């Protein structure tokens, strides 16, 4: 059983910043790739960013230059720092522990989701 607990969501003004955190319950965290996904109302869930156990990072084009994913293996926590937030970033954000098939990220376990609302 893998539990992923998210925190840090909330309401922020356009141009503001917010940092999400996701803490895993298992020690295998250190060997697993992690990702952040988001789902806006009426939209499909989309990949936002991933980070491998080695620290290789990929971002969706829509967040490049604004968001930063990082991980702290000692705390078994993955973070998503969100800067220059836009209304279109409004969504439920989901943490994920996955696996790699060559360079492809395959999602496995999901966090509970946390709401991020960007509005003035």
N, C-alpha and C positions, 0 to 999 in steps of 0.2 A: 504494500500500500504506500502510495506517494501522496502526500498532502502539500499543496502549494497555497500559502496564505498571502493575499495581496493587501496593500495599504497605500495610502497617499493620495487617493482620488479626491476630487472636490470641484468647486467652482472657482474659476480664474478669469480675469479680464483678458481680452485680446492683447497680444504682446507680452503677456506675463509668462511665468514659469511655474512648473510643478514637477515634482519627482515622485515616481512610483517605486515601490519596493515589493519584492516577492520572496518569501522565505520558504525553503524546502524542509521537509521533515526527515529526509534521508541523507546518509553520508555519500551515496552514489552521485549526489549533486556535482561533486568535483570532477567527475568523468563524463558529464552529460552536457550536450548543447542546450542552451536556454533561449527562449524567444518571447517576444511581446506581440500580441495580436490585438486588433480592435474591431468593433462592430458598431456602426452607426445605425439609427432606426431605419428600417426598410432596406438596409444594405447587407451584402455578404461580409462575413468575417474576413479581414485581410491581415496579412503579415506586416508588421511594423519594423521589427529589427530582430536579429539573431546574434548570438555570441557563442562560439564553440568553447570546449574545455581548454583549448590552446589560446583563446583570445581573439580568434578571427571573427570579424564583425561584418554583417551585411545590413543595409537599411533599405526600406522602400524609398523610391524616388521622392515621394511626397513629403518625407521628413528629413531627407539628407540636409545636413548643415544646421538643423534645428534641434534634433533629438540626439541623445547619446545613451547607448546601452553599456552597462558595465556589470562586473560580478565580483563578489567578495567570497571566496571559497571558505574562509574561516568562519564566516557568518552564514554560509549556505544561502546567500541572498543575491538576487539579480535586481538591478535598478534600471529605470528608464527616466533619464533627465530630459524634460521637455521644455524647450525655450521658444521664444517668439511664437507663442501659441496663437492659432487661428480658429475662428468658429468652426471650420470644417474638420478640426481635430476632435470635436465633440463626439464621444463614443464611449461605449463600455470597453475597457482595456483588460485583456486577459493575459496572464502569465502562462507560460508553457514549458514543460520539460520534454525534450524530444530526442531524436536520434538522427544521425547523418547517414544518408545513402549516397556515397561519394560526396558531392558537394551540396546535395539537396537536403533541406531540413524537413524531417517528418515529425509532426506533432504527436505526442503521446498523452501526457497528463496535463490537466488544465487547472488553473486557479479559479477562484469563484467569480472573478470579474470585479472591477471597480469603475465607477462612473467618473468620467472627466467631462466637465461642461465648460466651454469657453464662450463667454457672453459678456457684453457690456450692459 
